């Protein structure tokens, strides 16, 4: 009986670690570019140091680009991607690796807000885009707490945090940033909104039944 209990406890511990790892990876909201870089690195690079450095450098580039010459800020997504992307497939099992998703959220939200205001994008449009992203990330957190994992295609279709930042930076070179914010807000709003509503309807949220979509489809 004692051996069985010990085995059960060890199995529960492994399940808890795997669950936490899957959560943190989902919270990162990586897109196909980050995933590709992480695959190349084979999960060998620890995620926290790169994320911290990316946060600092992004802040410096944004400050340097607040004036009339905002070109430095447009390079921030590339820097953040190169520093954090290779760690995308790491298990995130370090003591402080839970800080990585909030740091990435700070980089993405901060970049979209500061660059948008610096280039004259209307405040409501900036708030709408960030609000859509915040809803998506909240929905992801709420789902994973119920072991209801978003499917991989959602992250790919949502472009990932790096894809969204790169698009904004590229369009910013042409001076059409308001168009990029409007297009992203509309596209992501429909994508995340419809997918979220469809998922909760399929899983019977009101009944209290929790269903893992990946197991269901398998």
N, C-alpha and C positions, 0 to 999 in steps of 0.2 A: 504493500500500500504506500509506503514511504517513497519507494522508487518511482511508482506511478505518479505520485504527487509531484516529485522533483522533476520528472520528465514533462509533466503538464505545465509546471511553472516555467521551465526553460523554453518550452514551445510558445507559451504566452509572451514571454519576454522577447523572443525572436519576432513574433507577430507584431508586438508593439513597436519594435525598432523599425521593421519594414513599413509599418503604417506611418510612422513619423517621417521616414525618408520619402515615401510617396507624397505625403502632404507637402513637405518643403519643396519638392520638385514641382508640384502643381502650383504652389504659391508663387514660384518664380515667374510663371507665365512666359516661358521661353518659346520662341518661334523656331522655324526651320533652320535659320542661320546659326543660332546658338546651339541647337541640337547637333548640327553638323560639326561645329567646332568641338563640342563636348565629346562626340564620337571619336574624332581624331585624337583627342587628348586621353581617351580611354578612362576617364574618371580619375586620373591620377593627380590632378591639381586641386588643392584645397580651395574652397570657394570664398571664404571670408577675406583673406588679404587682398585679393583682386577686387572684390566688391568695395572695400573700404577705399582703396586707392582710386578706383573709378569714381566714387562719390566725391572725393577731394578734387580730382582733376576736372570733373564735370563742373563743380562749383567755381573753380578758378577760370575755366573757359567761359562760363556764363558771365561772370563778373567782367572779364576782359572784353566780352562782346556786347556789353550794355550800351555802349556809345553808338555813334553813327556807323562805325565800322564793326559790324557784328559777325564778321567771318569766323573768328575763333570759336564762337559758340556752335557753329555748324559742324565742327569736327568732334564735338563731344560724344555723339552717338557711336562713332567709329572707335574712339578711345574706350568707352564703356563696354562696347561689344568685345573688343580684343582682350580686355582685362577680366571680364566675367563669363564670356561665352565658353571658353575651354573647360570651365568647371561645371558646366550644366549637367553632366552625367555623373558627377561625384555623388556619393551617397549622402552627403551633408549630415554626417554623423558626429561631427565635432561638437565640443561643448557649447560653442557660441555660434554654430552655423545657422541657428534659427534666426539670426540677425540678417542673413543674406536677403531673403525676400523683402523685408521692410526697407532695406537699403536700396534695392532695385526699384521699389515703388517710389522712394524718395527721389531717385535719379530721374525716373520717367515723368512723374507728376511735376517735379520742379522744373525739368527741362521744358516740358510743354507749356507751363505757365509763364516762365521767365521769357522764353523765346517768343511766345505769342504776344505778350505785352510789349516786348522790345520792338517787334515788327508791326505793331499797330493792329493786331487781330482784336476784334471786339470782345469785351469781357464776357458777355453772355455765351459767345461761341466757345471760348476757352473753357468756361465752366461746364458747358454741355458735354464737350469731349472728355474732360476729366471725370465728370459725373458718370458717363457711360462706362469708362474704365473702372471707376470705383465700384459701380454696381457689379461688373463682371468679376472683379476680385473678391468682393464680399460674397457673391453667389458661390464662387469656388470654395471659399473658406467654409461657408455654411454646409455645402454639399459634403465636403470631405469629412466634416465632423460626424456625419451620418453614414460615412463609408459609401457615399454615392459619388463615384469619381467621374469628372467630366471626361469625355472621350478625347482622344488625341487630335482628331480632326478639328475640334473647336480651337485648340491652341494654334494649329497651323493656319486655319482660316482667319483667326484673329491677328495673324502676322507676328505675334509675339511682341514683347516690349521693345526689342531691338529693331524689329521691322517697322513699327510705328514711328520710332524716333528717327530712323534713317529716312523714311519717306518725308517726314516733316523737314528734316535738314536739307534734303535734296530739293524739295519744292521751295524752301526758303531762299535758295540761291537765285531763283527766278522772280522773287517778289510776289508770288501768288500764294502766300501762306494762308490767308483766310479761306481760300478755296480748298486747300488741303485739310484744314481743320473741319470745314463743313462736310467735305466728302467722307473723312474718317468717322466723324460723329454719326453721320447718317448710316454708313455701311456697318460700323460696329454696333450701333444701336439696334439695327434690325437683326444682325447676326446673333448677338448675345441675348437680346430680348426674346426673340422667337425660339432660340435653342433652349433657353432657360424655362420658358413657359411650357414648351413641348415636353421637356424632361420631367418637370414636376407633375404635369398632367398624366404622363405615362406611368409614373411611379406611385401615384396615389398619395400625394402629400397629406391630404386631410385624414387618410385612414391610419396614419402612423406606421405604415408598412415601408420598410427600407429595402430598396432593390438595387443591386449592383448591376449597372447596365452592361458592363463588360462581360460578367458571368451570364447575364440573360441572353446576350447575343451569341456567346460562345455555345 
